[in-house]
C-alpha cells in the first residue's frame, strides 16, 4: 500500500471535516467530493482504508442510516 497516498487521503478528510465539522457522507461521497485528487481519482478501496484508520485513531465514526453507512467526525 502506498503510505504517502494514504496519508494524503487522511489529510484531505481531516481538512474537509475541520472546515465542515457537521458533515457526514458515504464512502462514495467522501471519495468523490471530499478529496481533491491531484489527477485521476484512485480506487475507493484506498479511501475505505483511510476511513478505517481515521476511525481507529478516534477521529471518525460510522453511523448506519437505513441500509447506508455514513462516516462523520466522532461525536462525544
VMD Tcl script that draws the C-alpha trace (Angstrom):
set ca {
  {0.00 0.00 0.00}
  {1.20 3.48 -0.81}
  {1.57 5.13 2.61}
  {2.08 8.59 1.10}
  {-1.19 8.31 -0.80}
  {-2.97 7.04 2.31}
  {-1.59 9.96 4.34}
  {-2.76 12.37 1.62}
  {-6.31 10.99 1.71}
  {-6.44 11.06 5.51}
  {-5.25 14.67 5.49}
  {-7.89 15.63 2.91}
  {-10.64 14.06 5.03}
  {-9.39 15.80 8.19}
  {-9.19 19.15 6.38}
  {-12.70 18.73 4.99}
  {-14.13 17.98 8.42}
  {-12.17 20.74 10.12}
  {-13.84 23.19 7.72}
  {-17.25 21.45 7.93}
  {-17.41 19.64 11.29}
  {-21.06 18.59 10.98}
  {-20.60 16.85 7.61}
  {-21.33 13.17 7.07}
  {-21.26 11.11 3.89}
  {-20.93 7.64 2.43}
  {-17.66 6.14 1.24}
  {-18.64 7.04 -2.31}
  {-19.47 10.65 -1.42}
  {-16.26 11.12 0.54}
  {-14.21 9.59 -2.25}
  {-15.82 11.74 -4.94}
  {-16.41 15.06 -3.16}
  {-14.22 15.44 -0.06}
  {-10.87 14.53 -1.60}
  {-9.24 16.95 -4.04}
  {-7.47 14.41 -6.23}
  {-4.42 15.91 -7.94}
  {-5.09 13.84 -11.05}
  {-7.42 10.91 -11.69}
  {-9.16 9.59 -8.56}
  {-7.67 6.45 -7.05}
  {-9.63 3.32 -6.16}
  {-12.30 3.62 -3.50}
  {-10.50 0.83 -1.64}
  {-7.74 3.19 -0.51}
  {-10.33 5.72 0.66}
  {-12.00 2.91 2.65}
  {-8.63 2.09 4.22}
  {-8.12 5.76 5.15}
  {-11.56 5.90 6.76}
  {-10.82 2.76 8.78}
  {-7.53 4.24 10.00}
  {-9.17 7.51 10.98}
  {-11.80 5.53 12.87}
  {-9.11 3.53 14.67}
  {-7.44 6.82 15.64}
  {-10.72 8.03 17.17}
  {-11.27 10.82 14.62}
  {-14.21 9.27 12.71}
  {-17.20 7.10 13.43}
  {-19.68 5.20 11.32}
  {-23.42 5.84 11.53}
  {-25.90 3.43 9.98}
  {-28.83 5.16 8.32}
  {-31.13 2.52 6.90}
  {-29.02 0.39 4.59}
  {-26.33 3.08 4.16}
  {-23.23 3.71 6.22}
  {-22.31 7.34 6.81}
  {-18.94 8.48 8.06}
  {-18.65 11.53 10.28}
  {-16.37 13.16 12.81}
  {-16.58 11.28 16.08}
  {-19.06 12.82 18.48}
  {-18.67 12.73 22.26}
}
mol new
graphics top color blue
foreach p $ca { graphics top sphere $p radius 0.5 }
foreach p [lrange $ca 0 end-1] q [lrange $ca 1 end] { graphics top cylinder $p $q radius 0.2 }
display resetview
